[in-house]
Amino acid sequence: MNGLFLQTGYGKVDIVHEIHFMAKKTEASQLKVSSEIGTLRRLLVHSPDSGLGKVVPSKAQDWLFEDIVHLETIRRQEYDYYTKVLLYFLDPAKVKGKLKKIDDPKSKRNFYKPGHADFFKSDKVVELQWLLAEILQTHETKLKLVASVCALEGVAYDEQMRMMELEPDRLAKLFISGTSDENEMLFAPIPNFIFTRDIGIVINNHVLLNKPAKQARTREALLAKYIFFNHPLFAAYRDNILEIPEKHHHFLNPKEGGERKVTLEGGDVMVVSKDHLLIGVSERTSWEAAHQAINLLFEKKVVKKVTVVKIPKKRDYMHIDTVFTQVKRNVWVMLGNFSKKAVKRLDEDPVERILEGSPKKDEKISLIQFNLKHIDKPVIFNNLEELLEDISKNDLGCKEKVKFIYSGNNEFPYDAREQWTDSCNLLALKEGVVLGYDRNDKTVEAFKAAGFSVVHVADLLQAFEAGSASPEQLKDTFILMPSAELSRARGGFHCMSMPLLRDELG
């Protein structure tokens, strides 16, 4: 990559002259998301890196994994399909007619490796590791980020100096995987970096950065902050990148401050219309974060309404996008625990159904909506369906009947089993076309009953390659994604995506 050099107090600073992205607000660098279902045009992802293969049983839960996973299976048999289907929908020139070559074992997956000459390098399906390597081309940014990571991870000074000598691609890989080219682990990996939704959220043309609840995700937040504030892709939106502040004198609060702590993750934020945002209060996002975010977003006039969705603080749920996501203007998938409709049990009788009809204390949900014009007069919703129906009808102008598809077809124990493996955590590529795991059989049956076609991603890609189908033709389709290992990482495709640009709903 050619560059220009300037002499500063930091020494020579590489001002990249031919960097891939331009800083101008052109079509190639637009940033706008005003719904969950508008046709997806650009998103941030991170492919599973070698750090995933270094998670050991004794550290799995500290690093927020329920189990250790098999890296090569996740890559070759699962996530690679995700990359290919995203490219077919968002940047088909990168993949169309090339599947045979891409999947040839002799290629050694070079198509998927940031830094390799054969990497797909799409400005529509944007790889975080690639962006990180690009900002490290600039000496000043490299110096600051090396110092920040080393301070965070307690790295020795000599090792810090050696890091400064690494090429940007190698250093980006080290920051993410924790492992040097000599296979020496210098610090812990950040295996949750594949869940790019959580590092931030695009709200209209603003970016709200996260504040992770768990120590294991602190380095993710640091790397994301440097990317958003330093990469030319986001330069035109520099003033629109928002961080929620800590509460005044927060450092005086006891460590166990609980809800007074400001913690927020992107899985708890949903842009359901250009004027309306949902913020979850959950295991990972605190009341104080919701409070600070609402004040900030109203002050900046980013949205006009914010609904706080408080769910139980349980590992089962984690974020609100694990209990519901949107499929179409009038179709939502959700967990029946938060429904006004009782979950069907295999052996129940009428008396049992009535007695157990009310949600248990640890399964309750509360829904409070704040309006910019009347902030002191919140609206309370009685159940999740009531809120989602209101969004469909009043925010999105839907005239059709609002439909709900339930995890596990609302049958116990399948509802809980399949929610655990992300039956409700779906990514809409466009309205009515969603990606979800193939293992959630009862949920898939419920989609079929609701009139959706179901197709396995391998068959769909072959049809795209043969020209017998195209992304533009697909309507009301559930795309089945292989999930033996990915689902054990506790996150679905909604989690594994950070949309940067969606078409506005017509």
Summary of the structure (lengths in Angstrom):
residues: 506
radius of gyration: 22.6
end to end distance: 41.0
largest distance: 80.1
contacts: 1678
relative contact order: 0.14
helix: 40%
strand: 21%
